[in-house]
């Protein structure tokens, strides 16, 4: 039978590695006598201890299991970490101790990420094409900002989509008028009148545009129609009175037209067979063409009277037209309008005769 001293020696040899391992772990941690609680073991602490040569693997597993149970761990046990621990020599008791103290994962089940729902393909959005309302609204906004050219472009598109829209034609006429394109305004007001022939305001506005172009005859006609449709249209009455008063003043200021009976037999006009009208009254015209007001002349504020000397044949056609006074930029349009006009034939001794005279055009910007 072996002696007691032999067993004491063997026990000491077996405990030395375990004590050494415990000391190596404790060396890396706070002192057990410190006031703060012992630090939890990290994965690195456990792996380093498992690799230590200071004790056998069962002894290391036992000491680490006790330390984990007492201190806890700082990491969550996952499948990957469990595999790494097993490779390092961790047995089931150590792994189970870590699993119990694991702060997040309490089981060995593999945590899988939830499957992200696949986004459903969004339905194809078909962009709506601009419609009548779009162009009308944008045109109204542009005219409110003074962008008359842009407004006219959109009103043109609007009436293409809805040719019977009275507001679109009416507002397009306003845009033309504001940019001093009176011919365009007259054409658009004409569309309004075609669609609503009893619209007194449309006749009044077109009359104003005619008057701006110097065509007082057509202006007077539209003022009369506006009054006939609305007896309370005071502006139309006032403007018509101004035109009538101006016509009366012109007639009183100019000499009466010469007639065949009033021409003495010894006048050179009669001798040459040419009748001199002097200033030709518009009432003698069977076709009185209104001159085109050049845009450049408008922009430069060129205006005033242009006097055109004309020669007429026996049928009242203009054979010659020459501007003798007036702004240089307005003379050519006046001459062109005179050439395209036609008058009643002059009569001498009851027979058609050639005539001369002067046509006066008023350009007002």
ABEGO torsion letter per residue (X at the ends): XBBAAAAAAAAAAAAAAAAAAAAAAAAABBBAABABBBBBBBAAAAAAAAABAABBAAAAAAAAAAAAAAAEBABBBBAAAAAAAAAAGBBAAAAAAAAAABAABABABBBBBBBBBBBBBBBBBBBBBBBAAAAAAAAAAAAAAGBAAAAAAAAAAAAAABAABAAAAAAAAAAAAAAGBAAAAAAAAAAAAAABAABAAAAAAAAAAAAAAGBAAAAAAAAAAAAAABAABAAAAAAAAAAAAAAAAAAAABBBBBBAAABBAABAAAAAGBBBAEBBBAAABABBBBBBBBAAAAAAGBBEBBBBBBBBBAAGBBABBBBABEBAAAAAAAAAAAAABBBBBBBBGGBBBBBBEBBBBBBBX
